[in-house]
Amino acid sequence: MIEHAPWFTEARFGMFVHWGLYALPARHEWVMQRERRTPDEYERYARWFDPDLYDPREWAAAARGAGMKYVVLTTKHHEGFCLWDSKLTDYSATHTPAGRDLIAEYVDAVRAEGLKVGFYHSLIDWHHPDFLVDGRHPQRDDPAAEALNEGRDMARYRAYLHGQVRELLTHYGTIDYLFFDFSYGPNHPEPVWGGKGKDDWGSDELLAMVRELQPGIVVNDRLDIPGDFITPEQYQPSSALPVVWEACQTLNGSWGYDRDNDDYKSVPMLVRMLVDGVSKGGNMLLNVGPTGRGSLDPHAVETLAGIGEWMTLHARSVHGAGPAPFTPPPDARYTLRGNRLYLHLLAWPFRHVHLPEMSDKIEYAQLLSDASEITMTAAVAGQHALNTTPGSQPPGTLTLTLPVRPPRVAVPVVELFLKEG
């Protein structure tokens, strides 16, 4: 738990939104870098940025309907384009056909749904004239790459970075969450020439300013100095971590709108990832990439609705829940909330599931989806766990008798009420 923001680990589930000019080429949010576009070549997309279907109330409603408790939007990605009315650059939504501050509308919409407001902000800026070309920059392979850095000054870029963060944290009221992205200095697992870290960003001073402006905010770990939580990206930790963590995941491997990418995860897979994370003490931040017109694509809408259908019946096994001090059976995960232990069955067994060393701990069991009772039998030394099954279970094992047909949900959950004392 983060002591100054206990809501974060209570929430467990949030929506990430990657949206910017890269929604127009619709070929991944790193299209500028992948296709080696110069700033002059790339910024032409600003002429055509006209998100006439942008309605963040729909995004916020979809997040709440999916059981999410917070939303995090890219204020500026690595391309350098700003979604708010920054006074420090003209490279913003207010100077496109959109013609307005899109962040202000987002903040109002998220708050109206009772959700926490989060910002993502890129430390990197491939458009800014003082940002030094390096091994991740779109112009990294330019024969004159080193010459491009002549006259550039990271001190001036640092002032710009800090000034824009100050704008974001002073113009929109209380901001609950801030995701900086990302540092890639010498200690990065994939180092590149000219990589940048805490000294380049002025991370200590930047984080101090953030804390001063928004004392209750939670900040991630990508400033190259410790933050409030760590951020595994597109993988699930194999075991519980001794720190607060949040896995950021995509629907299809891309963060920005990627029109031709159909590598979508199924609703059951995403639910399994969510409960796996909660069982290990983590959150999940699930990303959507709106289209260039500002709407969620139909697959994202369908997926969020599918997760919401499951969360409607099973939210209490996620919100406010965390790891349990018990070992679950194979193909299952435990989460614990108060005196209720939740058994998430990732594979539906035939008739029986055996819970080692739990016979004296459980008072009552039911399917969470419909509150229908699940009968229990405790194994006793020298006796079969169940007269109807061959073999025996070790003493102390609690055997649950399940229906042959599983409930029609993405992941079935058995709610176990722990005995007091």
N, C-alpha and C positions, 0 to 999 in steps of 0.2 A: 504494500500500500504506500502511496505517496502521501505523507502526512498533511501537506498543505492542500491536497486535492484528492480526497478519498473517492470522489466520483469516478476517477479514471479506472481504478481496478474494479469498482462496482459495475461499471458499464459493460466492460468486456468486449463490446462489438461496436465498430464505427464504420463510416463510409469515407473512403478516399475519393477525391474527384480530381482527375488530371484534365485540364482544359486550357487551351491556348491556341496560337496560330497553327500549331501542328495538327489541329483537327481538320484543317482544310486539305493539306496533301493527304491526310488520313493514312500515313505510312509509318506509324510509331512516333512517339514523342521525341525521339532522338533523330528525326529525319534530317535536320540541319547538319548534325555531326556525321551521320552515316553517309550522306550524299555530298559531303564536303562543300556545303553551300557557304558562300561569303555572306556577311551581314547584308550587303547591298542586294544580293540575289534573293536572299530569304525574306527580307522585310517587305517584298512585294505582296506577300499574303495579307499584310495589314490593309491593303487597298480593298480587299475582298472580304474582310471579316465583318459579317453582318448577321449576327445570331438572332434572327427574327423570331425564333421559337424559344429563346431563352426565358425560362420561367423557373427560378430556383425554388419556388414554392412546390413545384412538382418533384424536384430532386429531394427536398426535405421531406415531403410526404412519403416518397418511396423509401427513404431511409428509415423513417419512423415505422412504416408498414413492415419493413424487414426485421424490425426489432433492434435497430441500431440506436445508439444513444448520443452519438456525436458525429459531426461531419467536418472533413478537412479538405479545403480547396486550395489548389495551386494559385497563389497570388501572382507569382512569376516563376516560370520554369527556366531551364538553362538557356533557352533561346533569347531570354532577356525581355520578352514582351509582358507588359504589366496589365492586369485586369482592373486596376483601380486608377483613379485620377491623380497620379503622382505628379508632384510639382517639380520633380528633379529630372524628368525626361518627357519627350513627346511620343515616345514609343509605348503607347498605352491605348487601351480601349476607347478612351475619350477622343482620340484622334483617328478613329476608324469610322466606317459607317455605323457601328454600334452607337457611338457618340455619347457614351455615358459611363459612369462608375458602376461596373458590374459587381464589385465586391460589396458595395453598400446594399444592393438588393439581396445578395446572397446572405449577408449577416442577418438582415431583417427576416428573411424567410426561415432560416434555421432556428432563430430564436422563437419565432411564432409557433413552431412545432414542438417547443419545449426541449430542443436538443442543444448540446454544447457546441460552441463555435470554435472551429480550428482553422489555422492558416498553415499552408506549406509555403516556404520561401526558399528559392534557390540561392545558394552562396555563389554559384557559377553564373556568369553572364557572357555568352559568346557574342553579344551585340555591342557591349560597351567598349568604347575606344581605348580605355585604359586597362582592360582585362588582358593579362599577358597570355599570348598563345602558348599552349603546352601540348603534351602528348594526348590529350583528350579533346582538344579544340578542333572545330571543323576545318581549320586551315593548317592543321598539324603537318600535312604532307606537302604543303606549298614549298617549292624550292627556296623561296625567300622568307620562310617562316621566322627565322631569327631576326631578319631585318624588319619584319612586321612589328617586332617588339621595341624598336627604337622609338623613343619618345613616350612610350606607355609608362604609366606610373600606378602601381598597385596601391599606393597611399591615397591617390585620388579615387581609385575604385572603392577602397575601404570606406572612405567618407560617404560615397554614394550608397554603398550597401547599408551602412549604419543609418543613413538618413532615410532610406526607404523603409527600413524596419521601424524606425521611429514613427513615420507616417502611419503605417499599418496598425501600430499599437496605441495611437492616440486619437484616431478619427472615428472609431467604430464602437466605442464603449468597451465592455469587458470581453476580452478574448481569452478563451479557456485553454488553448492548445497551440503549440507552435512546432512545426516540423521543418528544421533546416536540412538542406541537402546540397552538396555533401563534401567531405574532406577526402583528399587522396594524396597525402604527403608521402614521405619516405617509408612510413610504417604501414601503408595500405597494402593489402594482399596482392594487388595488381598495380605496382608502382609504374609511373610514366615519367618521362622527362618534363621538368618544370611543374611537377605535381604540387598541389597547394594544401595547406593545413592551417592550424590555428593562428600562426603569425601573419599569414596572408589575410585572413578574415578579421584579425583583431578580436579573436573569440572571447577572451576574458572580458574585455571591455563591452563587447556586444551582448554577452549574456548578462552582465551586470546591468546594462541599460534595460534589457528585457524585464529583468526581475524588478527593477525600479518602477517601470511603467505599468506592469501587470503582475503584481505580487502573487496572485493565485494561479498563474499560468503553469502548465506543464510543458517542458521543453525536451526534445529528443537528444540523442547522443552523437550527432553528426557534425558538431563544431570542432571535433578533434580534442575536446575536453569533456569531462563527465557531464551528463545531463540527468534528467529525472528517470529516464527509461531507455532501454536499448531496443534496436529495431531490426530484427532478422527480416530479410527481404526475400520473398518468394521461396522460402523453405520453412519447414516446421522443426523447431528444436526437438531432439530425440529424447530429452528428459527435462524435468523441471529445472529452472534456472534460479540461482540465489538472488536475483535482482528482478525489479519490475521490467517487464518486456512486452512488446507488441509486435506481432508478425504482420507485415504489410504484404498483401496478396492481391493478385489480379484475377480477373475473370478468364482471360485468355492469353496471358503472358505479356501483353502490352499494357502500358499505363494510359497513354493517349489513345484517341479513337483510331483504330486500325481496321479499315473497312474490310479487307480481304483475309483477315485472320479469323479462322473459325475453330481455333483450338480451345474451345470453351470447356471449363470444368462443369460438371453436373451439380445440381442442387444437393444430392446426397453427399457428393465428395466435399463440397464447401461446408456443409453442416458437420461432417466428420472432422474437417480441419478446425472448425470453430471449437467443437467440444474437446478435441485433442489439445488445443491450446489452453483452454480453461482448465483442463485436468492437470496441466503443468504450470498453472499460475500466470498464463499470458492472456493478452487481448488479441483480437484480430481486426485489422483495418483493411476492409475489402474495397478494392478500387473499381470505379466506373469511369469511362472516358466519353463524355458527351460529344455529339456530332458538331460539325461546323455551324449548324443552325441553332445549336444550344440545347437540343433535346437528348434524352437518354435513348440509346438505340433499343429496338424491340427485344433483343436477346437479354440485355441488362435488365429491362423492365420485368421480363418473364422470370429471370433468375431471382431478382430481389423479391418478387411476389412469392416464389416458391420457398425461399428461405423464410419469408414472413409467415407462410402457412404453417411451417414447422414451429417457428418461434411463438406463434399464438398459443400453442398447446404446451410448449416446453421451455418458455423463457426463464422460469424460476430455476432451471438446472444450469443456466448460463449467467444471468444478471445476479451479481452479488455472490456468485459461487466461486470456488477455487479448488485447489488440490485437496485430496483426502488422504489420511494417514493409513490407508488400507491398500492391499494389492488386488487389483481387479482380475477377473478370470480372463482367459485368452479372448482376443477380438472384442475387447470392451474397454471403456474408460469410466472412471469414477470422477464425479465432481461433488463437492460438499458445500451445503449452505445451511448454517445453523445446525439443527438436529436432523436434517434430511440429507440422505446420501443418494446420489443419482447414478444409476447404472445405465450407461449408454451402450447399447448392444450394436456394435458395428457389423456383426454378422448374426443372423437369427438362428439360434440353436434348435435342434429338434427336442421339444418337450421340456428339457431340463437344463438349468444352468447352475453350476456349483460355485459357491462363494466360500473359499477357505477361511477358517478361523473367524467366522461371522455368526455362528449359531447362537451365541449369547449376547449379540449386539443389536439385533434387529427385532423391533416390536411388531411391525406391520409392513406389508408390501403391496404396491398397486402399480398398474400401468399409468404413467403420467398422462397419456393422451386422453384417457376417458375415466380415470379413477376407478377402474375395475380391479378387484382384489386379485392378487397373485398368492397362491397357497405356498406354504413353506414347510420343509421337513428338516429337522436337525439330525445330523449323523451322531450316533452314540457308539462308543467303543464296543467292538464285537458284534455289531448289528449292521445290516445294510442301511445305506442312506435312504433308500426307497425300496419297499418290498417288490415293486413292479420292475425294478431294473437289476441287471446282474452286477456283480462286484460290489465294492463298498467304497465309501469316501472316508478320508481321515476324520477322526473325532474332531468336533468343532466346526465341521463344514455345514453350511446352510444351503439346502437345495431348493431352488424355486421351480415350480411347475408352471410352464408357459403354455399358452394355446399353440396349436400347430400352425395356425395362420397368424402371421405378424400383423400388428396394426398398420394401416395404410399411411405411414409417415416415412420421411426420409431416413431417420434414425430412431428406432424405438428406445424408450427410456422407462426403466422401472424406478419408481420412487420408493426408497427404503427409509422408514422412520426409525431412527436410532433410539434405543432405550436410554433413559436418563441415568446418570451416575456412572 
